[in-house]
Amino acid sequence: MPAASATAEETARLFHALSDATRLGILERLRDGERCVCDLMDSLDAAQSRLSFHLKVLKEAGLVSDRRDGRWVYYTLSQGALAEAGEYVAELKSAARASTRSRSGHCC
């Protein structure tokens, strides 16, 4: 069951965004703070169009936010979605522990 604050669709969108190596690379580079798109392009050796697609997916999932400064766009991690992902995984972990303890060895 998804965290109380999110619908199943929102949780699926969040984990879909986390399921790609390029998007994980973007998030990794944002760990140290805000980064300009041009810096992300250089560090990931990615074309602007490809990077824009992945940033759009991350933004729609709520994992990153952006701000414009002149002609440059800067991205940063959004704490809310990251906390939500952690809560969801913690709930699954807790449920798995509980079901392991309560298993009787019979199906029905």
N, C-alpha and C positions, 0 to 999 in steps of 0.2 A: 504494500500500500504506500503511495507517495506521501511525502511530508504533508501535513495538514494545510500548509499554505500554498501548495501547488496542485494543479490538476494532473492527471496521468499524461495528458498531451504535453503540458509544459515540462514535466519531468522527462518525457521521451525526447523532446526537443533539446533539452539540456544535455542528456547523455549522448544523443546523436552528434551534437557539436563537439563533444569530448572524444568521439570515436575516430578522429582523423589525425594522422601524424603531423600534417602541416599545421592544423589548428592547435595541437598540443605544443608544437614548436613556437607558435605565436604566444601562447599563454606563458610558456617558459621564459620567453624574452621579456614579458611584461611583469615578471615577478619582482624585478628591481625597480619598478615604477613606470611612469608614462614614457611611451616611445612614439616617435614620429613614423608615419608610414614609410618614408624614405629609408629610415634606419632599419625597419622591419624588412623591407625589400632587399637591402644589402645583406643583412645578417642571415636571411633565409634563402638568398639567391633566387628570389621568386619574381616573376613578372607582376606588374601592377594589377593587371586584370585578374590573375589567379589569386593574388593576395586580397584584393577587394572582395572576391567571392567568399573567401574563408572568413574575412573580418565581418562580412554581412551575416554569415551563419552564427558566428560567436556573439555578435551584437543582438540578433534576434533571440538567441537563447538567454540573453541577459548576462553573459559572461564577461563582456567588455563594454565600456562606454567610450565615447569619443568627444572631442572638442575641436573646433576649428580655430586656427590662429592664422589669419591671412589666407594664404593659399595652401597651408599645411594642415593636416589632420593628425591629431595625437590620440593615441589609445591608451587606456588603462584598465586594469582588472576591476570588475565589479564584485564587491564582497558579498552581496546578497545571494547571487546565484551560486557562488562557491560554497557559502554556508548551507544553502538548500541541498546541494549535491552531497555535502558531508552528512547532513541530517538524514537524508534518504538512505545512504550507505549504512549509517549507524543503526537506523531502524531495521534494515535487512539483517544486519549482523546480530542484533538483539533477538529478532524473530528466529533466526537460525539456531541460536543458542537455546532458546526456549523450546523449539520443536525437537531438538536433539535430546534434551532432558526429558521431554514428555512422551517420547516414542515408546509405544508398548510392544512393538514388533508385529502388530496385526494391522491389516489394512482397514477393514470396515468394522 
